[in-house]
Amino acid sequence: MIGILVVAHANLGQTLIDTVEFILGGEQEFMMAVSIDIQQNPENLRKKIKQGIAKVRTDNGVIILTDMFGGTPSNLSYSFLEEGTVEVISGVNLPILLKAVTARKKMNMEKLTGALVDHGKKSISLASGILKGTGRN
């Protein structure tokens, strides 16, 4: 099983985790959130991320899911990147997190990270385009 750390602004990460656990009907192991307050000292925030990685780390690695490319949570998380062991995906949403939780026992790091990026892109749709029969966008 791959550990999951959601690093996001304010309480977004914990809210996403709470929603996943509500949908799946129970607490998920090796998953937690780190809330980022951009008013805090960056070194203290790095320590929080490092501690979070240690708590969710398994022999199969950790995926850090951040809320937005270029934001403080992502920028801080990139310093922990260890290809194949600790990977970072920016742009977390509920479909990505659900997929990560349900597939992390079945896939290795490389396959799972690729599947999550693809799934995240496919999970975005424009309702009017679907209704018109022109697809997702």
N, C-alpha and C positions, 0 to 999 in steps of 0.2 A: 504494500500500500504506500502511496506517495502522500507526504504531508502537504497541507495547504495552509498558507498564510495570506490573509487578505489585508493589504496595507492601503489605507484610504483616508481621505480627509474626514475629519469629525467622526461621526458614528456610522458612516456608510457601510464600512466593512462588517461591523457587528450586526447591523440591520440586515444585510444580505445573508449572513450566516443564520440569523434567527429565522429568516424567511425560508431558507433551504431546510432547516431542521423542522419547521412547521409543515412544509410540504412532504418531507420524507418521514415524518412522524417520530422523530427522536434525535437525541444529541449525537453528533458525529465526532468520532475520535480523530486525533491528529489534525485538527483544524482550529484556527483561531484568527482573531482580527487584531491589528494594531491600528489604533486611531492616531492620526497625525494632526497636531495643532501647529500650524506654521509659525505661531508666536513662540514656540518652544525652541530651545537651543538645539541646533542640528546634531550635535554630538550626543545629546540625551535621546534624541529620536532614533539615531543609529543604534544606540544601546537597546532601545525597546524592540527594534526590528531584530537585532541579533538574538535577544532573549526569546522572541517569538519563534525564530528559526529553530533554536535549540529545543523548544517545547514541542514542535510539530515534526521535527526531523525523524525520518525513518531510514532504514537501510536502502530504501529505494529513492530517497531524495526528498526535496521540497520544491513546490511551485509557489512562488510569490505572485499573487494577483493584485495589481494596482489599479486605481480608478482611472487615471488619465495620463497618457504619454506627455512628458514634459512637466508634470506637476511634481511637487515636493515628494509625495509618497513614492513615485516612480524614480525620481532622481536619487533619493536616498537608497532605494532598494537595489539599484543597479550595481552598487558597490559590493553587494553580496553574491553577485552572479558567479557561478562555478558551473560551466557548461556540463550538462549531464547529471549534475548533483543538485544545484540550486539554480532554477530557471525563473525568469521574470516575464510575465505577460501583462501588458498594460491594456486598459479598456475593459475591466471586469464588468460583467452584468449578470443578472440572475440566471439566464440560460447557460452561460459559461460556468458559473459556480456549480449549478446542478449537474452539468455534464462532468465536471471535474470530480465531484464527490461520487457519482455513480460509476465512473469509469476508471478511477485511480487504482483499483485492485486488479483490473484486467489488462492494463497497458503499461509498458515501460515509459520512462520519462520522455524520450524522443517522440514516440507515437502519441502519447497523451497531449503533449504541448502542441503538436501539429493539429491534432483533432480539436483541441480547444479553440485555437485561432480560427480554424475553418468554421467551427460551430458558431462562434461568436459573430462572425461575419454573416452567416446564413440566418441567424436569429433576428436580424434587423429587417423589418418589413414596413412598407407603406400601404396602409389599409386601402386607400383608393386605387392603388395599382392592382392589388389582389382582386378587388371588386370588379375592376374593369377587365380582368383576365390577362393583364400584362405582366403578371409575375410579382415579385417581391418589391420592385422599386419603380 
